Amino acid sequence: LLQLHGVVKKMKSQSGEIECLVIPIEKNNLFKGEKGIYLDLIAFEIKEKKADQQDTHIIKQSFSREIRELMPEEIKNAQPIIGNLKVWTDQQNSEPVSSSKVTEEVDDLPF
């Protein structure tokens, strides 16, 4: 997440100060959906893997055609790697669970 535009800062919470990562929505090309805020990602297969490497893909942020066409080539190529992944051969049956809630509070953290 630190690859996105953001800032780490201390903010007030109900139990005192807490260190937070604040990520601007528009500056990071995130979008609001009906059930949350989303980041489009794309995975690229690693062509030349090291012998001891298990990862099969790298993950970068995906952009709409309109945004990509406005980006200079050097900016497109310089986009940071957000993470990596390994393709599993069997199916996982677990659903991701999120405890995140979108709120409109301005001054203090809601927790």
C-alpha positions as CSV (number, residue, x, y, z in Angstrom):
1,L,0.0,0.0,0.0
2,L,2.9,2.3,0.5
3,Q,3.4,2.2,-3.3
4,L,0.3,4.3,-3.7
5,H,0.3,8.1,-3.0
6,G,-0.4,8.4,0.7
7,V,0.9,9.5,4.0
8,V,1.6,7.8,7.3
9,K,0.5,10.0,10.2
10,K,-0.7,9.8,13.8
11,M,-4.4,10.6,14.3
12,K,-6.7,10.8,17.3
13,S,-8.8,7.8,18.1
14,Q,-11.1,6.9,21.0
15,S,-8.2,5.2,22.7
16,G,-5.6,7.8,22.0
17,E,-3.2,8.5,19.1
18,I,-2.9,5.8,16.4
19,E,-0.6,5.5,13.4
20,C,-2.6,5.5,10.2
21,L,-2.0,5.2,6.4
22,V,-4.1,7.8,4.6
23,I,-4.6,7.1,0.9
24,P,-6.3,9.8,-1.2
25,I,-9.0,8.3,-3.4
26,E,-8.9,10.5,-6.5
27,K,-5.1,10.9,-6.6
28,N,-4.7,7.1,-6.7
29,N,-7.4,6.5,-9.3
30,L,-9.5,4.5,-6.8
31,F,-13.2,4.3,-7.4
32,K,-16.2,4.2,-5.2
33,G,-18.6,1.3,-5.8
34,E,-21.9,0.3,-4.1
35,K,-20.1,-1.7,-1.5
36,G,-16.7,-0.1,-1.1
37,I,-13.7,1.7,-2.6
38,Y,-11.8,-0.3,-5.2
39,L,-8.3,-0.4,-6.8
40,D,-8.1,-2.0,-10.2
41,L,-5.2,-4.4,-10.4
42,I,-3.6,-6.4,-13.2
43,A,-1.2,-9.3,-13.0
44,F,1.7,-9.9,-15.4
45,E,3.3,-13.3,-15.7
46,I,6.9,-13.4,-14.7
47,K,8.8,-14.4,-17.8
48,E,12.2,-15.0,-16.4
49,K,11.8,-16.6,-12.9
50,K,14.7,-17.3,-10.6
51,A,15.2,-20.9,-9.7
52,D,14.2,-20.5,-6.1
53,Q,11.2,-18.1,-6.9
54,Q,7.7,-19.5,-6.3
55,D,5.8,-16.3,-7.5
56,T,4.3,-16.6,-10.9
57,H,3.0,-13.0,-11.5
58,I,3.7,-9.4,-10.4
59,I,0.7,-7.1,-9.6
60,K,0.5,-3.5,-10.8
61,Q,-2.3,-1.0,-10.8
62,S,-4.6,-1.1,-13.9
63,F,-5.8,2.1,-15.5
64,S,-8.7,2.9,-17.9
65,R,-7.9,3.4,-21.5
66,E,-8.5,7.1,-21.2
67,I,-6.0,7.5,-18.4
68,R,-3.4,5.2,-20.1
69,E,-3.5,7.2,-23.3
70,L,-2.8,10.4,-21.4
71,M,0.3,8.9,-19.6
72,P,3.7,9.3,-21.1
73,E,5.4,6.0,-21.9
74,E,8.1,6.5,-19.2
75,I,5.3,7.0,-16.5
76,K,3.5,3.8,-17.7
77,N,6.7,1.8,-17.4
78,A,7.7,3.3,-14.0
79,Q,4.4,2.3,-12.3
80,P,5.4,0.5,-9.1
81,I,4.9,-3.2,-8.4
82,I,2.1,-3.4,-5.8
83,G,2.8,-7.1,-5.0
84,N,3.2,-10.5,-6.4
85,L,1.2,-13.8,-6.5
86,K,1.5,-17.5,-7.0
87,V,-1.1,-19.3,-9.1
88,W,-2.5,-22.1,-7.0
89,T,-3.5,-25.4,-8.7
90,D,-6.4,-26.2,-6.4
91,Q,-9.5,-24.1,-5.7
92,Q,-9.8,-22.1,-2.4
93,N,-13.4,-22.0,-1.0
94,S,-13.0,-19.2,1.5
95,E,-14.5,-15.8,0.9
96,P,-12.5,-12.6,1.7
97,V,-13.9,-10.8,4.8
98,S,-13.5,-7.0,5.2
99,S,-14.2,-5.1,8.4
100,S,-13.8,-1.8,6.6
101,K,-16.7,0.7,6.7
102,V,-16.9,3.9,4.7
103,T,-17.8,6.9,6.9
104,E,-18.0,10.6,6.4
105,E,-16.5,11.7,9.7
106,V,-14.0,14.6,9.3
107,D,-12.3,15.3,12.6
108,D,-11.5,12.1,14.5
109,L,-11.3,8.4,13.7
110,P,-14.4,6.4,14.3
111,F,-12.6,3.7,16.4
